[in-house]
Amino acid sequence: MAKRLIPTFNRILVEKIVPPSKTSAGILLPEKSSQLNSGKVIAVGPGSRDKAGNLIPVSVKEGDRVLLPEYGGTQVKLEDKEFHLFRDEDILGILHE
């Protein structure tokens, strides 16, 4: 599935986490609730190169939960799932439980 797409350079493949639209009691939540725009890192590229040719590794790893910008990234559809490609510098932060 998503493992077939391996990002190049400093790109990161992210599956956005969709917040629930209904509580367990059945109350409908508004679209713009207080949820963070976050996603799970599915695959990462090897990194970019500096002017001297040294490899600069990507700052996240597969499985990390990351904070994403509201807009940006490239939408990619693989089979029936939707993913987004972001550059490493576009990721706002890593979320820890």
Salt bridges, closest charged atoms under 4 A:
GLU15 OE2 - LYS81 NZ 3.67
GLU62 OE1 - LYS3 NZ 2.65
ASP64 OD1 - LYS61 NZ 3.27
GLU70 OE2 - LYS32 NZ 3.28
GLU79 OE2 - ARG4 NH2 2.74
GLU97 OE2 - ARG65 NH1 3.61
